[in-house]
Amino acid sequence: MSKIINYGVIGCGMMGQEHLRNIALLPEARVAAIYEPDRYMADASKAIAPNARLKSSIEELLEDDSLDCLLVASPNHLHVEQFEKIAAIRPLPLLIEKPLYTHPSDAPRLAALEADYPAPVWVAMEYRYMPPIQTLIEQMQTATGGPTMLTIREHRFPFLPKVGDWNRFNRYTGGTLVEKCCHFFDLMRLILQSEPVRVMASAGQVVNHKDERYGDEAPDIWDSGYVIVDFASGARAMLELCMYAEGARYQEEISAVGPVGKIEALVPGPGRFWPTHLGVPPVAQVIVSPRNPKGPQAVDIPVDPTILSAGDHNGSTFYQHARFLDIVRNGGTPDVTLADGARAVAMGLAAQEAALTGETVRLDLPTPPVDAQVSQNGAMGTA
């Protein structure tokens, strides 16, 4: 039997607790220590990981000699500062939640960390590991002949309440097109295997949170929008986001089209939100539609019910941790590198700027070698 891998966890709010539930399903991993400053969330975390030791600070957590790796799942605006603290004190293998950063001024700090951090850093992009999206990616080339158009639609529920209401404000989240949509910009780069060169967007706050007040402030977080991205390869991608469409059967719908056909992935939202009077929640599907001979072929992509019930991301958090643990044990390069995570945020910030200004934003990115992974760095500028 392999050695049990001990996690130290920083931040155990809603997403942190999803991580705890999924780590508990892995037979050779456990949460050994937790830093969570909110007492209610700390107590809830102990209910999931009763043997974990609660720590009063990040410094105290990092003093725990039993730890083999770290997970950061704190509010977005804390990620860079906490990452820097870990790097200075004890740079263990790290799984850090998206988005990596929230403001353009953070980018040089991330670049410095990328250059000097001595252990693997994996950016948590759960959507990559949803089984229907994995299937779509695996079959992409055969089904499309090479994608030239990619559409990602997310029709979902509004932002949920979080500790301190941090997710109601752009200054803490980076804005909806960073906080929520960096997942989708990461998928665009992964699926198209190319770098973005131009971003256009229209977005805003239309329905949600308009009657809420926190002290003297009203939320400024957006709830809907469109983003169009041109890629260096000539491919185009579009994101459609609506966060007041929770009545939809599927939460995410991804379609890619190329010269020989089309492939789609349909992903249901969290089962806990599915109305019980409608019966069993829907199952994810992948649909392949060749141009010749015509005839769509649909396949259900079920997820083990135990894994599915451990989180809100179609089982992906479990599969992500299984792969991260392999890196912790055996070394290697994370699937989602710091460069990947930073590039997804840069695209989100460009989309925010494009929507605010009504102007196209150009991404001044070097063209990577043909055989390079999608993990190159670049700077952002406005057209």
C-alpha positions in Angstrom: 0.0 0.0 0.0 1.3 3.5 -0.9 1.9 6.1 1.7 -1.1 8.2 2.7 -0.8 11.7 1.2 -1.6 14.4 3.8 -3.2 17.6 2.6 -3.0 21.0 4.3 -6.0 23.1 3.3 -6.3 26.9 3.3 -9.8 28.1 3.0 -12.8 25.8 3.6 -15.9 27.7 2.4 -18.3 26.2 -0.1 -15.7 25.2 -2.6 -13.2 24.1 0.0 -15.7 21.8 1.5 -16.3 20.2 -1.9 -12.6 19.5 -2.0 -12.7 17.9 1.4 -15.6 15.6 0.4 -13.7 14.5 -2.7 -10.4 14.0 -0.9 -12.3 11.8 1.5 -13.2 9.5 -1.4 -9.6 8.8 -2.3 -8.3 5.8 -0.4 -4.7 7.0 -0.1 -5.2 10.7 0.8 -6.5 12.6 3.8 -6.9 16.1 5.1 -4.4 16.5 8.0 -4.7 20.2 8.7 -7.1 23.1 7.9 -6.7 26.9 8.2 -10.2 28.5 8.0 -10.7 31.7 9.9 -14.5 31.7 9.8 -15.7 29.6 12.8 -18.9 28.4 11.1 -17.0 27.2 8.1 -14.3 25.7 10.2 -16.9 23.7 12.2 -18.5 22.5 9.0 -15.1 21.4 7.7 -14.4 19.4 10.8 -17.7 17.6 10.2 -16.4 16.4 6.8 -12.8 15.8 7.9 -13.0 15.1 11.7 -9.4 14.0 12.0 -8.0 17.2 10.6 -6.3 19.6 12.9 -7.6 23.2 12.9 -4.8 25.8 12.6 -5.0 29.4 13.6 -2.9 30.8 10.8 -1.2 29.8 7.5 2.1 29.9 9.3 1.0 27.4 11.9 -0.4 25.2 9.2 2.9 25.2 7.3 4.7 24.1 10.5 2.9 20.8 10.4 5.6 18.3 9.4 3.1 15.7 8.3 1.9 17.7 5.3 2.8 16.4 1.8 0.8 19.0 -0.3 -1.4 22.0 0.0 -4.8 23.1 -1.3 -5.7 26.8 -1.5 -9.5 27.4 -1.8 -9.8 30.8 -0.2 -11.6 33.9 -1.7 -10.1 35.0 -5.0 -8.4 38.2 -3.9 -6.4 36.3 -1.3 -4.7 33.8 -3.6 -1.6 35.7 -4.7 -0.8 36.9 -1.1 -1.2 33.4 0.3 0.7 31.8 -2.6 3.6 34.2 -1.9 3.5 33.3 1.8 3.6 29.6 1.0 6.5 30.1 -1.4 8.5 32.0 1.3 7.9 29.6 4.2 7.4 26.1 2.8 6.8 25.5 -0.9 5.0 22.2 -1.0 3.2 20.8 -4.1 0.2 23.0 -4.5 -3.3 22.8 -5.9 -4.6 26.4 -6.0 -8.2 27.3 -7.0 -9.0 29.5 -9.9 -8.8 32.4 -10.6 -5.1 32.7 -9.9 -5.3 36.5 -9.5 -7.9 39.2 -9.8 -6.2 42.4 -10.9 -3.7 43.1 -13.7 -1.2 44.4 -11.2 -1.0 40.9 -9.8 0.4 39.4 -13.0 4.1 40.3 -12.3 3.9 38.7 -8.9 2.5 35.5 -10.4 5.3 35.5 -13.0 7.9 35.7 -10.2 6.3 32.8 -8.4 6.2 30.8 -11.6 9.9 31.4 -12.1 11.0 30.5 -8.6 8.5 28.0 -7.0 10.4 24.7 -6.7 7.5 22.3 -6.5 4.6 21.5 -8.8 1.7 24.0 -8.9 -1.7 22.8 -10.3 -4.4 25.4 -11.0 -7.8 24.0 -10.2 -9.8 24.1 -13.5 -12.5 21.6 -12.6 -14.4 21.9 -15.9 -11.6 20.2 -17.7 -12.3 17.0 -15.7 -16.1 16.8 -16.2 -16.5 13.3 -17.9 -18.6 14.7 -20.8 -16.1 17.4 -21.5 -13.2 14.9 -21.2 -15.1 12.8 -23.8 -15.6 15.8 -26.1 -11.9 16.6 -25.9 -10.8 13.0 -26.6 -13.1 12.8 -29.6 -12.6 16.3 -30.9 -10.2 15.7 -33.7 -12.0 12.7 -35.1 -15.5 14.3 -34.8 -14.7 17.7 -36.3 -11.5 17.2 -38.4 -10.1 20.0 -36.3 -12.3 22.6 -34.7 -12.8 26.0 -36.3 -15.7 27.2 -34.3 -16.3 26.7 -30.6 -19.4 27.8 -28.5 -19.7 27.5 -24.8 -23.0 28.3 -23.1 -23.6 28.3 -19.4 -27.1 28.9 -18.2 -27.2 28.6 -14.4 -28.2 29.8 -11.0 -27.0 33.1 -9.5 -24.0 33.5 -7.4 -24.6 31.8 -4.0 -24.0 33.5 -0.6 -20.4 33.3 0.5 -18.7 34.3 3.8 -18.4 38.1 4.0 -20.3 38.4 0.7 -17.0 38.7 -1.1 -18.4 37.3 -4.3 -20.8 40.2 -4.7 -18.0 42.7 -5.6 -15.6 43.0 -8.5 -12.8 44.1 -6.3 -12.7 40.7 -4.6 -13.7 38.5 -7.5 -11.9 40.1 -10.4 -15.3 40.4 -12.1 -17.7 37.7 -13.3 -15.8 37.2 -16.6 -12.7 36.4 -14.4 -14.3 34.7 -11.4 -16.7 32.5 -13.2 -15.5 32.4 -16.8 -11.8 31.8 -16.5 -12.9 28.1 -16.6 -14.3 28.6 -20.1 -11.4 30.6 -21.4 -9.1 27.8 -20.2 -11.3 25.3 -22.1 -11.1 27.5 -25.3 -7.3 27.3 -25.3 -7.3 23.6 -24.4 -9.8 22.6 -27.1 -8.5 24.9 -29.9 -4.8 24.3 -29.0 -4.1 27.9 -29.9 -3.6 31.3 -28.3 -6.2 34.2 -28.2 -5.4 37.3 -30.2 -8.5 39.4 -29.9 -11.5 39.7 -27.5 -14.8 41.4 -27.9 -17.6 41.4 -25.2 -20.9 42.7 -24.1 -21.9 42.0 -20.5 -23.4 43.5 -17.4 -25.7 43.3 -14.4 -29.2 42.8 -15.7 -31.3 40.9 -13.1 -29.4 39.5 -10.1 -28.5 41.1 -6.8 -30.0 44.5 -7.6 -32.1 44.7 -4.4 -29.2 43.6 -2.2 -27.2 46.0 0.1 -24.1 45.2 2.1 -23.5 48.2 4.4 -23.7 51.2 2.1 -22.8 49.2 -1.0 -24.8 47.6 -3.7 -23.3 44.6 -5.5 -21.6 45.3 -8.8 -21.1 41.7 -10.0 -22.4 41.0 -13.5 -24.9 38.2 -14.3 -24.8 37.8 -18.1 -22.9 38.4 -21.2 -21.4 37.4 -24.5 -17.7 37.1 -25.3 -16.1 36.4 -28.7 -12.5 35.4 -29.0 -10.4 35.2 -32.1 -7.4 32.8 -32.0 -4.1 32.8 -33.7 -5.0 29.6 -35.6 -8.0 31.3 -37.2 -10.5 29.6 -35.0 -13.2 31.5 -33.3 -14.9 30.9 -29.9 -17.9 32.4 -28.2 -19.0 32.3 -24.6 -22.7 32.9 -23.6 -23.3 33.3 -19.9 -26.6 33.7 -18.1 -26.8 33.4 -14.3 -30.6 33.7 -14.1 -31.4 30.6 -16.1 -31.4 27.9 -13.4 -34.6 26.3 -14.9 -32.6 24.9 -17.8 -32.2 21.1 -18.3 -28.5 21.4 -18.9 -26.2 24.0 -17.3 -23.3 23.8 -19.7 -23.6 23.2 -23.5 -20.4 23.1 -25.4 -20.3 22.6 -29.2 -17.3 22.5 -31.6 -17.6 22.4 -35.4 -15.0 21.6 -38.0 -14.8 20.6 -41.7 -16.0 17.1 -41.1 -18.6 17.5 -38.4 -19.8 18.7 -35.0 -19.5 17.5 -31.4 -21.5 18.6 -28.4 -21.3 18.1 -24.6 -24.4 18.7 -22.5 -23.7 18.9 -18.8 -26.4 19.1 -16.1 -26.1 21.4 -13.1 -25.8 20.2 -9.5 -28.2 17.4 -8.7 -29.1 19.0 -5.4 -30.8 21.8 -7.3 -32.9 19.6 -9.6 -36.6 19.8 -8.6 -37.7 16.5 -7.0 -41.1 16.6 -8.7 -39.3 16.2 -12.1 -37.9 12.9 -11.1 -34.3 11.7 -11.7 -31.8 14.5 -12.6 -30.7 14.5 -16.3 -27.5 12.6 -17.3 -24.7 14.3 -19.3 -24.6 13.6 -23.0 -22.1 13.8 -25.8 -23.5 14.1 -29.3 -21.5 13.6 -32.5 -23.0 14.9 -35.8 -21.0 14.1 -38.9 -21.6 16.0 -42.1 -21.4 12.8 -44.2 -23.2 10.6 -43.7 -25.6 12.7 -41.7 -27.0 11.3 -38.4 -26.4 12.6 -34.9 -25.2 9.9 -32.4 -25.9 10.6 -28.7 -24.2 8.8 -25.8 -25.0 9.2 -22.1 -22.0 9.9 -19.9 -23.0 8.9 -16.4 -20.9 9.6 -13.3 -20.7 7.3 -10.2 -23.4 8.5 -7.9 -21.1 8.7 -4.9 -18.6 10.9 -6.8 -21.5 13.0 -8.3 -22.9 13.7 -4.9 -19.6 14.9 -3.5 -19.7 18.2 -5.3 -21.4 20.5 -7.8 -19.1 19.9 -10.8 -20.3 16.7 -12.4 -17.7 14.6 -10.6 -14.7 16.6 -11.9 -13.2 17.6 -8.5 -12.7 13.9 -7.7 -10.9 13.2 -11.0 -8.8 16.3 -10.7 -7.6 15.3 -7.2 -6.7 11.8 -8.5 -4.5 13.3 -11.1 -3.0 15.9 -8.8 -2.1 13.1 -6.3 -0.2 11.2 -9.0 2.0 14.3 -9.5 2.5 14.6 -5.7 3.6 11.0 -5.6 5.6 10.6 -8.8 6.5 14.1 -10.0 5.8 15.4 -13.5 4.1 18.4 -15.0 0.6 19.4 -13.8 -2.2 19.3 -16.4 -3.0 22.9 -15.7 0.1 24.9 -15.2 0.6 28.4 -13.6 0.9 29.7 -17.1 -2.4 28.2 -18.1 -4.1 29.7 -15.0 -2.6 33.1 -15.6 -3.6 33.1 -19.3 -7.2 32.3 -18.5 -7.3 35.2 -16.1 -5.7 37.5 -18.7 -8.5 36.5 -21.1 -11.1 37.2 -18.4 -9.7 40.6 -17.7 -9.6 41.4 -21.4 -13.3 40.4 -21.7 -14.1 42.6 -18.7 -12.3 45.6 -20.3 -14.0 44.9 -23.7 -17.4 44.9 -22.1 -16.7 48.1 -20.1 -15.3 50.1 -22.9 -17.2 48.6 -25.9 -13.8 48.2 -27.7 -11.9 45.2 -29.0 -9.0 44.2 -26.7 -6.0 42.7 -28.4 -3.9 40.1 -26.6 -0.2 40.5 -27.6 0.9 36.9 -27.3 3.9 35.2 -28.8 3.0 32.3 -31.2 4.1 29.1 -29.5 5.9 26.3 -31.4 3.7 23.8 -33.2 4.4 21.1 -30.7 4.2 23.3 -27.6 1.6 22.8 -24.9 -1.0 25.5 -24.4 0.8 27.1 -21.5 2.7 30.1 -22.9 3.0 33.6 -21.3 2.1 36.9 -22.9 1.1 40.5 -22.1 -2.2 42.2 -22.7 -2.9 45.5 -24.5 -5.8 47.4 -25.8 -6.5 47.9 -29.5 
